[in-house]
């Protein structure tokens, strides 16, 4: 596997400081997202927007409580997509001066429903004696991801499925029954491979074959609900977090398109609720109220270890997002959102970077 011992062991000392704390109107932060130097934070049904330059409030939108909690936020160049507890995906537009956000559409669109409602074959059984169109989610939409290069959006839901949407014409292209329980999270690689994580404890891998997504692999080492997935920049390493407090590391094999288990990381004292990748590091948030930054190297086998622990949240950390900064200059920033209603902005500094050749290390 590509996780074989590297030629060099890298040791980097990280320092951190909190540079800002923001409060949302409601103490239940579900997700964070960043677009055009703006930080979006959903608390209950409302989405608050902050300037990352001044750490100041800019706008809030989606004040309708009937939509339920906002579970995920994604962007393309001109639009904002939000996933809701009522099973719908809403599309918003920002005016040119970023002063307010306007609702422009809901997925599936009225036009798409009209084109499908007449034919019985377009309906699926969702519960006993109840049917829905295949193009619509019928339970909470738990995650969204946009692939700008392909013009596609991916959505996952507690209805056990994931769907694929054409961003330009807003039509649903495909719906896949993915799991036997709620789908909580997804990750999509640059080449379009889809990873889904579920309450059934499984991670499933999907690839496009003959215009449809087909199951190509199942990862089954989690013994509890899978809450979070993240991929490294190359799409070769997958991180997954479960309710049992474990983070599992998976890696693509060198000689074949398979994903193999590498290691388990146990340092959190509660469920893993969110994961993100930042350059050569990855970051985890947990129900134990802490955020941990992990890096590879410094231990036998080139595995990951926790470099720093960010503390201060009083309740579970539900969401993490990386601020677009120059890691090459030795500094990067992340934001953490918690059920305590606080968003903390952290600056991580790389204090030293030295390498020891592997041939100088004797392994037992």
N, C-alpha and C positions, 0 to 999 in steps of 0.2 A: 504494500500500500504506500501511498505518497506520504504517510506519516512516519516513514523510516527515519532513523537518526539523521539530523541535518549535519552538514559539514562544520557548522559553527553553532555554539550555544550563545544566545544573545541574552544579556542581562541589562534591564533598564529599570531605573528607579523612577517612580512616578510620584508627583506631588499633586495635591488638589486644593482648591478653595471654592467656596460658594460665592458667586458673584452677584446673584439676585434671587429673590423669592417673590413669587407672584401668587395671588389668591384668586380663586374662581368663585362665582356667586354661590354655587352649590358645593358641598363638601364631597362630592362623589365624582372624581375625575376618572373617566373611562379611557380616554386616549389622547395622545398628543400627535401633532404633525407639523411639519415646517414647509413653507412655500414662500419664495421671494422675500426672504428675511422677515417673514411673519410667522409667529407661533400660534397654532390653533389648538385649543384645549376644550374638550367636551366634558361638561359636568351635567349629569342627568340629561335632559333633552337639549340644553342650551350649549351653543358653541361660542366661546370667547376668543378674541383675536388680540395678540399683543405684538408690539414692535420689538424685535430682538436687538435693535440698535440702541433703544432708550429704555427697554424693559417697561414700556408703558402700554396702557390699554388703548386699543384702536376701535374695536367694534364688537358687537355680539349679534347672533342671529339664530334662527330656528327656535322661536319662543313658544311654539305649539306643543303643549305637553302630551297631546294624543299620539305624537310620533314615537313616544317612548325614548329610552336612553339612546344616545348616539354611540355606536360601538367602534367605528372606524372612520378615518378620513383619508382620502387620496386625491391626487391632483394630476391633471395634464397641464399643458401650457396655458390654457385659458379658463379652465373650469375646475370646480371643486366637487368631489363626490363624497357623500356621507351615507353611512350604513346605519339603519335604525332598527329598533326593537320591534316595530310594527311590520317588519318584513320588506320594507321598501328601501330603495336607493334614491337619494335626492341629488339633483344637480343644481349647482349654484354658480352665479357669475359675479365677479368683482368689478365695480366700476373703475374707470381709468385712474382715479385718484385714491383707490383703496379705502374709500370712505364708508361703503356699505356693501352688503352681500344680498343678492336678489335670487330667489328661487326661480328657475327657468323650466325645470322638468322633473318628472318622477319616473323611475324605472320599475316595471316595464311601462312604456309610454301608452297613452290611450290608443294611438294608432296601431302599435304592436298588438295590443289586446284585441282590437277590432279585427285585425288580420287573422287572428288565431281562434277566436271564440266560437266560430260556426262549426268547426270540424271536431267530432268526438275524439279523434286520435290525438288531438292537442291537449287533452286533459289527462292528469295522473291522479291516482288515489292517494290522498294524504292522510286521511283518517277513515274510520268506518263510515260509510255513507256520505263521504265528503270528497269532492274533487277540486283541483285547481289547475289552471293552465301551466304547462311545463315551463313557460317563460318567467314565471313569478316565484319568488321565495314565499313560503307560507309560515315561516317562523323567523326569529331574530336573525338579521344579517350580521354576522360576527366579524367579518374581515373583508377588506378591499385591497386590491393592488392594481396599479395601472402600468402597462408596458407601452411606453410612448413609441418605441421603435416599431412595434407590431400594430399599434393602434388598437390595443385590446385592454379590457378591464376584466379582472377576475374577482368573483365574490364567493364567499363561503357562508354557510348558514347553519343554524341549529336544526334545520329541516333535513340534515344529513347529506346535503348536496353542495357542489360548487357549479357556478355558471360562468360563462364567458360572454362578454358583451363587445360589440363594435362601438368604440368611443365616438366615431364620427356620426353614424346614423342612429346610435342609441338602441340598437336592436340586440336581442338576446340570440346568440349564435348556437349555443350548446348548453345542455344541462346534464350533469353527471351525478348519479347516485354514488357517493364516495365512501360512506361509512355506515355502520349500523347504529351510530349514536351521533349526537351533535358534533358538527365540525366547528372548532374554536379558532383555528389559525391557519394561515397559509404562507408559503414562500414561493417565489417564482424566479428561476434563474434567467440569465440573459438569453439563453437559447430556447426558452419557453417551457422548460420542465417545471411541472407544478408539484409542490409538496403540500399535503394536507394533514393537519393534526387534529385528533378527535377525542371526545370523552370516552371512546371505546378503548383508549390506550394505544392506538395504532397511528403510525405515520405511513401514508401511502404516497407513492410516486407515480405521476402521470405524464405521459408524453403523447404528442400528436402523431397518430398513425392513420393514414387514409382519411384525412379530414376530421377525425374524431379523436378525442383523448382516450387513451387506453391505459389500464393499470400495468405498470412494468415492475413494480416492487412494493413490498410491505416491510416496514421496520417495526418489530414487535417487542423490543426490550423494555419499554416503559410498562410499569405495572400499575399505572394510574392515569388519570386524565392528562392529555397533552394540551398545554395551555399556550405555548409559544414556540415559534420557529424562526430561525434566522440563517441566512447564507453568507459566507464570506464573499469578498468582491469578485473572485474568480468563479464562484458557484461550485467550488470543489469540496468545501467543508460545510456541513450542516450542523447547526446547534439546535437542540430541542430541550424544552423545559416542561416538567410535569408537576402535578400536585403533591407528589411525594418528596419534593425538594431537590430532586436530582436534575442536573444538566447533563445530557448525553451529547457526545461529540461523534459525528459520523463523517466519513470521508470517501470520496470516489476512488475506486481502484485504478491503478495506472493503466492496466492492460485491458480493462473492459468497463462497460458503462454500468457498473454496479456500485452500490453504496454500502460500505461496511462499517461496523461499530468500531470505535477507537477507544473511548474511555468514558467514565462517569465522574462527575464533579459534585461533591457533597457538601460544600461549605455553608450553604444557606440553611437556615433553621426553619424554613417554611416553604410553602408552595412557590414554584417559579411562575411568575405571571407575565413577564415580558423579557424579550431578548433583542438586542440590536448588534450589528457589526460595525466597527469603526476602524478602518484601515487594518492593521495587524492585530487589533484587539477586538474582543467582544465584551458586551456589558449586559448584566442581568439585573432584574428587579424582582423582589420577592414579597410574599405576605409577611415576612419577618421585619419589613420596614427598611431594609437596607438595599443599597445598590453596590454591586461588585464589578470591578474591571479586571478582565482576565487577559493574559498574554501567553503566547507559546514560548517554550524554551525554559531553561533553568532547571529542568529536571530530566531524569533519564527517560529516553524515548521521545524527547521533544514535545511532551504533553503540555497541557495548559495549566497555569496556576493563577491564583488570585493575587493581583498586584496591590490593589487598594480597596478599601471598603468605605463607601460614602454613607454616613449616618445622619440622622436628624428627623426623618419622617416619622410621624407618630402612628401611622397606619400603613396598610399594604401599599406597595408601589405597583401601580397598575400599568404604567406606560413609560417608555423611554424613547427619546429621539435625539439624533446627533445633529449638532449645529454645523453648518458647512464652514469649516475653518481649515487652515493649512496644517495638516498633520506633519508635513515635511519640516515645518518651522519649529516643531517640538511642542506644539500646543493644540489641543482640541477641546471642544466643549460639548456637553450633553445636558439635556433637560430631563428631569424625572417628575412624574405626576403621581400623586397619591390620593387615597381615599380620605386623607385628612384635609383635602381641598387646597393643598399647596403644590406649586410648581417650583422646583429648585433648579437653578441654572448653575452648573458646575464647570470650572475650568480645570483641565488636566494638563500638567506640564511634565515633559520628559526631561528628567534631570541629568541622566547619564546614559551612555550607550557604549558598552565595550563588549568585545566578543572574544571567546576563548576557542581556539581551534580544537576540534574533536580529537585529533591525534594526541593531544596533551592530556586527555581525560582517560583514566583507566576504569573500565567497567568490570564489575565482578562477573 
